[in-house]
Amino acid sequence: MEEMNLEELRSQITILKEKVDKQTIVNDKLIHSVINAHTDDIKRKMFAAVVCGLITVCISPLAFHYNLGLSWLFVIVTDIFMIYCMSMEVYYKRMISDKALMNASILEVAQCVSRFKSGYKRYTLINCVALLPLWLIWLFVETYFRFSDNMEMFWSLAAGLGVGIVIGGIIGLCLFFRIIDNANQIIKEINE
């Protein structure tokens, strides 16, 4: 009789283990689908930034040198800055690629997304605090010396640039905050 009870307990334990394993698989699939949705949104935003960078690289010689008469050095540095930004966007996009996240455990995904978030914040801070102000000062100085004989044209350009900078800054910040929010949502889902 004890042997039957022991066999019955073993079979019940086996059934319970199978149910727990199925539950874990379902939870992992659910978490991975949520992660996938948020990372797809992040990747779309980053793709938009890369496309804008490519357009800038293609148009900057026409806009800055041929239309405004700014120096070739300014155009080349602008293009190098844009290429740097695009390469960093691609680098961070690859950090959260499907290959990196879908085959990883939940803990590894959380660590990867956390590294992505802190690195992306650092990259954006460097661009906004150090590189962008230097570039804007250089742009202002170049346009000032180019149009110093026609101050009305200079102030018109400065006003247009100011509006463009404000609109571009708002769009850039909205994209940045959406990307960081998606990363936070991934981490929050994993923690729950």
RAPE-V679760 format. One record per pair of residues at least 12 apart in sequence whose C-alpha atoms are under 10 Angstrom apart, sorted by sequence separation. I is the first residue (numbers start at 0). GAP is how many residues later the second one is. D is the distance in Angstrom with one decimal. If there is no record, write none. Layout:
BEGIN
I_GAP_D / I_GAP_D
END
This chain:
BEGIN
62_12_9.2 / 99_12_8.4 / 100_12_8.9 / 142_12_9.6 / 60_13_9.4 / 61_13_9.3 / 95_13_8.6 / 143_13_9.6 / 59_14_9.6 / 60_14_5.9 / 63_14_9.6 / 139_14_9.3 / 142_14_8.1 / 143_14_9.0 / 59_15_6.3 / 60_15_8.3 / 142_15_8.3 / 58_16_9.9 / 59_16_8.8 / 95_16_7.2 / 60_17_9.4 / 94_17_7.3 / 95_17_6.8 / 139_17_9.5 / 56_18_8.9 / 59_18_7.6 / 60_18_8.8 / 94_18_8.1 / 139_18_7.6 / 56_19_9.1 / 59_19_7.3 / 95_19_9.7 / 138_19_9.7 / 58_20_9.6 / 94_20_8.7 / 95_20_7.3 / 56_21_7.8 / 57_21_8.5 / 94_21_6.6 / 139_21_9.2 / 55_22_8.7 / 56_22_5.2 / 93_22_9.7 / 138_22_9.5 / 55_23_7.6 / 56_23_8.5 / 91_23_9.6 / 92_23_8.7 / 56_24_9.3 / 91_24_6.4 / 53_25_9.2 / 56_25_6.6 / 90_25_9.8 / 91_25_9.1 / 135_25_9.5 / 52_26_8.7 / 55_26_7.3 / 56_26_7.7 / 54_27_9.7 / 55_27_9.6 / 91_27_8.0 / 92_27_9.8 / 52_28_9.4 / 53_28_7.7 / 91_28_6.9 / 52_29_5.6 / 53_29_8.0 / 90_29_9.8 / 135_29_9.3 / 51_30_9.2 / 52_30_7.2 / 52_31_9.5 / 87_31_10.0 / 88_31_8.5 / 91_31_9.7 / 49_32_8.9 / 52_32_7.5 / 53_32_7.9 / 87_32_8.7 / 49_33_9.0 / 52_33_6.2 / 51_34_9.0 / 52_34_9.9 / 88_34_9.3 / 49_35_8.0 / 50_35_8.5 / 87_35_7.8 / 48_36_8.7 / 49_36_5.2 / 52_36_10.0 / 87_36_9.8 / 48_37_7.4 / 49_37_8.3 / 49_38_9.5 / 84_38_8.9 / 46_39_9.2 / 49_39_6.9 / 84_39_9.3 / 45_40_8.9 / 48_40_7.5 / 49_40_7.7 / 47_41_10.0 / 48_41_9.7 / 127_41_9.4 / 45_42_9.9 / 46_42_8.0 / 84_42_8.4 / 45_43_6.1 / 46_43_8.2 / 44_44_9.8 / 45_44_7.7 / 42_46_9.3 / 45_46_8.6 / 46_46_8.5 / 80_46_9.5 / 42_47_9.3 / 45_47_6.9 / 44_48_9.8 / 123_48_9.9 / 42_49_9.2 / 43_49_9.5 / 123_49_9.6 / 42_50_6.1 / 80_50_8.3 / 41_51_8.0 / 42_51_9.0 / 80_51_9.3 / 123_52_8.1 / 39_53_9.9 / 42_53_8.4 / 38_54_9.0 / 41_54_8.9 / 42_54_8.4 / 80_54_9.0 / 120_55_8.5 / 39_56_9.4 / 119_56_8.8 / 120_56_9.8 / 38_57_6.9 / 39_57_9.1 / 77_57_7.8 / 38_58_7.9 / 39_58_9.1 / 76_58_8.8 / 120_58_9.9 / 38_59_8.4 / 119_59_9.1 / 120_59_8.0 / 35_60_9.7 / 119_60_8.3 / 34_61_10.0 / 35_61_9.5 / 73_61_8.8 / 77_61_9.7 / 35_62_7.7 / 38_62_9.4 / 116_62_8.5 / 117_62_9.2 / 34_63_9.8 / 116_63_6.3 / 73_64_7.9 / 74_64_10.0 / 115_64_9.3 / 116_64_9.4 / 35_65_8.6 / 73_65_7.8 / 116_65_9.5 / 117_65_10.0 / 34_66_8.5 / 35_66_8.3 / 116_66_6.4 / 34_67_8.9 / 112_67_9.9 / 115_67_8.1 / 116_67_8.1 / 73_68_8.3 / 31_69_8.4 / 32_69_9.4 / 69_69_8.5 / 112_69_9.8 / 113_69_7.5 / 31_70_6.9 / 112_70_6.3 / 113_70_8.4 / 31_71_9.8 / 34_71_9.9 / 70_71_7.7 / 112_71_8.5 / 31_72_9.8 / 69_72_6.3 / 70_72_9.8 / 113_72_9.3 / 28_73_9.8 / 31_73_9.6 / 68_73_9.1 / 69_73_7.0 / 109_73_9.3 / 112_73_7.6 / 113_73_7.4 / 31_74_8.3 / 34_74_8.8 / 38_74_9.3 / 67_74_9.7 / 68_74_8.5 / 109_74_9.9 / 112_74_7.2 / 30_75_8.2 / 34_75_9.8 / 63_75_9.4 / 67_75_7.8 / 69_75_9.3 / 70_75_9.3 / 111_75_9.9 / 69_76_7.0 / 109_76_7.6 / 110_76_8.8 / 27_77_8.7 / 31_77_9.3 / 68_77_7.1 / 108_77_8.9 / 109_77_5.8 / 27_78_7.7 / 34_78_9.8 / 67_78_8.1 / 68_78_9.4 / 108_78_8.5 / 109_78_9.2 / 63_79_9.6 / 67_79_9.1 / 109_79_9.5 / 106_80_9.8 / 109_80_6.8 / 105_81_9.8 / 108_81_8.5 / 109_81_8.4 / 106_83_8.0 / 105_84_6.8 / 106_84_9.3 / 105_85_9.4 / 95_87_9.9 / 67_89_9.5 / 48_123_8.6 / 48_126_8.8 / 44_127_10.0 / 47_127_9.4 / 45_129_8.4 / 44_130_6.4 / 45_130_9.2 / 44_131_8.5 / 41_133_8.9 / 44_133_8.3 / 45_133_8.3 / 41_134_9.4 / 44_134_7.2 / 43_135_9.6 / 41_136_7.7 / 42_136_8.6 / 40_137_8.7 / 41_137_5.2 / 40_138_7.7 / 41_138_8.5 / 41_139_9.3 / 38_140_8.8 / 41_140_6.7 / 37_141_8.8 / 40_141_7.5 / 41_141_8.0 / 39_142_9.6 / 40_142_10.0 / 37_143_9.2 / 38_143_7.3 / 37_144_5.5 / 38_144_7.7 / 36_145_9.2 / 37_145_7.3 / 37_146_9.6 / 34_147_9.1 / 37_147_7.5 / 38_147_8.2 / 34_148_9.0 / 37_148_6.7 / 36_149_9.3 / 34_150_8.5 / 35_150_9.0 / 33_151_9.0 / 34_151_5.6 / 33_152_7.3 / 34_152_8.8 / 31_154_9.5 / 34_154_8.1 / 30_155_8.7 / 33_155_7.7 / 34_155_8.6 / 33_156_9.4 / 31_157_9.8 / 30_158_7.0 / 31_158_9.3 / 29_159_10.0 / 30_159_6.9 / 30_161_9.8 / 27_162_9.7
END
